[in-house]
Amino acid sequence: MFEAPVLIIGAVSGELFEIRKCLDRETLATVGRKPYARGLVGDIEVRIMETGPGIANTVQAVTAAVEQERPGLIIQIGCAGVFRKTGLGIGDIGVASEEIDVHLGVEPETETDPPEPLPFPVFSTTEGGYRERYPLNPEFFLTAADILQRSTRRNDAGIILGPFITVSTVTATDRRAERLFRQYGAPCMETMEGAGAAFAALIYHIPFLEIRSASNFVGERRRDSWDIPLACRRSSEAAVSVLKGLSKAQS
């Protein structure tokens, strides 16, 4: 059993709607000027927080939540764009092994090259210095991926484990999608918040999991092919499966 509450975050209320439905004994609050709910998922103490979209909102919200009530685990859920070359489709699930902030670095000589790493760390911990790449805890993401591989066979959702990238400008062309996939070592999903949550979690030495479901493909914005409700539902279902699996493993 978790010794401290699990903090579940999403950028907008729609990403948290399905998991809020699983919350028993819910009480509502405001933390860091952001909506915050306390309750139980099964017998697990859970906190659910709507951070707002983007890195800045996410860092501010997670910092406020951690300073208010230190969680034992942070889980980011919600929608994401999936890269076509992964072979995954809409509604499939990604588990992050690391988060990469594509906007941190030194401008390259040519547009086709990725930014060069900064000559100094963005922040440092006892484990070392961090620049644009934020590793996640393998003990958690490997276990989460294994739990989901077993639990999602019933609904045929595909599962992938790998790097996520975080952008502030959403990719809207296939050309840029191809470039990002090549430059950052075949990432599986594009997000707008994950690097911020991973950054905050590393600073506070709190394990972080990011579990997303694909609402669209990264690239040209073909809105008629998007399925945001399916992605929101599946990411919430995945988070509940992982919570219960982790709790069982620790009991």
N, C-alpha and C positions, 0 to 999 in steps of 0.2 A: 504494500500500500504506500502511496505517496505520503511523505512526511510533511509536505507543504502543498498549498493549492497549485493547481495547474492553470496558467494564464493562457487563454485562447484568444487570439486577436484576428480581426479582419478589417479591411479598409473601410467597408461600407456596411450598412445594416443588412442589405440583401445577402451578403456573404455569410452572415451570422444567423440568419432567420431560422434555418433548419436545425442548427445546433441549439439555439435558444429553446426550441420546442422539446428538446431532450432534457432540459434543465428542471430539476425538482427543487422545491423550497426556494424559489427565486426571490431575491431582494434586489432592488435597483438603487444605484448610487451614481454620483459623478466623481470621477477621479481625473485630475489634470484637465478639467473642463471637457472630458470625454465621457460618453455613456459607458457604464460599468455595471455588470450584473454578477451577483454571487449566487451559488447554488450547488447542486449535486448532479453529476451524471453517474447513475448507479450509486455507488458508495464513494465516489471520487469527488473531493472538493475542487470546484472549478470556478474560475473567474473569466468572464467574457467581456471583451473590450473592443469597441469600435474606434479605431485609431484615426480614421480619415485617410484619404489617399496620399501616396507619395512618401518619400524617404523622411522628409522633415517632420511631417505629422507622426510617422511611425516611431521615430526616435523619441520625440517628445512624449508620446502616449506611453510607450513602454517604460521610459524613465520614471514617469509619474507613478505608474502601476507598481514598479519594483520598489520605489522609495516608500510607497504606501503600505505594501504588503508583499514581502519578498516571495515569489513563487519558486517551486522546485523544478518547473519545466515551463517553457514558453512554446506554444504551438501556433504557427501562422497558417490560416486556411483561406480559401477563396478561389477566385477564378485566375486564370493565366492564359497567355497565348502559348501554344505548343509549336515547336519547329517541325515542319513537315518531314524533314529527313530522319526524325526519330522513328517514324512509322506509326506513331500514335494518332488517334483521332479525337474528335470532340467527345467530351465526357470521360476520357481516360485520365489517369492520375499520375502525377509526378511527385517524387520525394527528393528533396534537395540534399546533395552531398556537400555543396558549398554555394555561397552567394558571391556574385561578382558585380561590383559597381562599375558599369561601363563608362561612366563619366569622370572617374578619377584616373589621373595619369598625366603624362606629358604629350602634347600634340605631336603626332608622327610626321615624318617628312612627306609622306604621300597619304591620300585619303583612304586607300585600300588597306593600309596597315593599321593594326590596333594601336591605341595609345601606349606609350612606353611607361613602365612602372615609375612611380614617383621616386625621387632619390632619398626620400625620408619616409618613415612610417606615419600613417594617419593617427595611430595610437599604438601603445605598447603594453603588454602584460608580462607576467613572469615567463610565459611560454614563448615570447618573442614579439617582433613588430609586425603590424598589419598595414597593408596598403589598400589595394582595390579588391583583394580576395579575402573572404571570410569563411574559414572552414567550419563545418558543423561537426557535432560530436558523433563519430562513427558508431559508437555503442548504441545510440538512439536511432540514427537513420537506417542502419542495417537491420535492426530489430523491427522498426516500423515497416520497412519494405517487405520483410519476411511475413509479418502479420497480414499486410495487405495482399500479398501474393496469394495467401491462403484464403482470406476472407472475401475477396472480390471475385472468386471463381463463379460464384452464384449469379452475378449480374454481368459477367463477361467484360468487365472494365479492364483495360490494359494498364499495366503498372510500369513505370520507369524510374530508375534511380540515377541521378547525375547532377551536374552543375546547373544552377539557375543564373540568369543574368537579371539585373535590375536596371531599368531605364527611367529617365524622367520624361523623355519624349517617346511616346508609343510608336513602335515601328509600323509604317503604313505602306511600305513598298516591298515587293518580293526581292528587289535588288539589295536593299539594306538587310533584309532577313538573311539572305545568303551570305552577306559579308559578316554579319554578327556570328552566324553559325561557324564560319571558317575561322574568324579571328579569335574566338573565345573557346576553342577546343570542343566543339559540338555540344553546346548547352542544350538542355531539353525544354526549358520553359523560360518565358520572359515575364517579369513581374515589374511592379512599380514600388514595392515596399520591402521586399525580402532582405536586401542588403542593410537597410536601416534596422530591422529587427535583429539580424545576425550581429551587427555592430554593437548594439546595446547589450545583447545577451553575452557577448564576449567580454565587454567591459565589466559586467557584473558577475561573470563566471557562472552563468545559469545555462543549462542545456537548452538548445533551441532546435525545434523541428519545423520544417516547412512542408506542408502537404497541400498541393493545389490540384484542381481539376481543370482540364482544358475547355474553355468556352469558345475558343476561336484559334485559327492558325496565325502564327506570326507572319506578317507580310501585308499584302493588299487587303484593305478593309472591305470584305464582302459580308455585310451585316446580315444578309438573308441566310447565311450559313451558321451564324452564331447560335449558341444555346446556353445562355447565362443561367437560367433556372436549373438546368441539368448539372452544370458545373458546380453551382453552389450546393445543391443537394448532395452530390457525390463527394465533394471535399468534406462536408460535415459528416457524412456517413463514414468516410475513411478516418476522420479524426476520432470519432467515437469508437471505432474498431481498434484503433491503435491505443487509445486510452485504456480500454478494457483489457487488451492484450498485455500492455505494460504493467498494469495493476496486478494482473494474474501472475505474471512472471516474478513480480517483487514480493508477492504474498507468501 
